[in-house]
Amino acid sequence: MTKEKSIQVSFFQQLLQPGVYKRNQGRVARQVTFVSLAVMVALGAWRLSIYWSGDKFYEFGLPLILLLGGWWISYRLVNWTNFADFLIAVEGEMAKVSWPTRGELVRSSIVVIVTIFMLAAILFLYDLLWNKLLQMLGVLQGG
């Protein structure tokens, strides 16, 4: 059996198992990932029900089946061995990040906003200068 085939079999075997992989590790990252996926699936099912309004099965039945199936796949995905290990590592790395204090965040945000406005003003002045210069040379029509 090739490696690709063994990975596919492994994923589909894990898709049908109800257990939780490494239950107490990476909980926050896995919960946030699951909720994000579940919301996307719910929005997709809702839009599908709106698209197929009129026929009761296509309006309610099929979106409900897809919603429940999508939620199950989302739940199993965050407990899939490879992906769960990745999320556990992500949460471990996020714990090492030194987050700025509120004061540092405000000061940094002010610097970024002021810099953006200054660059916008400089680009506006360059645009005016080039516009006038090209009008004087007759390349652009006045307007």
C-alpha positions, 0 to 999 in steps of 0.5 A: 500500500502506498503512503498516499493510500495509507494516509487517505485510509487513516483520515477516513478511519479517523473521520468515523471515530467519535473520540477526542485526540489529546483531549487537554492539549490545544483546547482553545485553538481547537475550539476556535477552529471548530467554531469558525468552521461550524459558522462557515458551514451554517452560513453555507447551509442557510444560503443553500436553503434560501437558494432552493426555497420552494421545495421543502426537501431542498429548502430544509432537508438537504441543508439540514443534512449538509449542516449536520454532516459539515459540523461532524466533519469540522469536529473530526477535522480538529481531532484529526491527528495531524491537524490536531498536533498542528493546532496544539503546536500553534497554541503552544507558540501563541503562549510564548508571544509577548503581547503589548500592554494597552498603552503600547498598543494605543501608542503604536496604533497612533504612530501607524495611523499618523504615518498612513495619513502623512503618506497619503498627503505626500502622495496627493501632493506628488499627484498634484505636482505631476498633474500640473507639470504634465498639463504645462507640457501638454501631455494632459488636457486641463480638466 
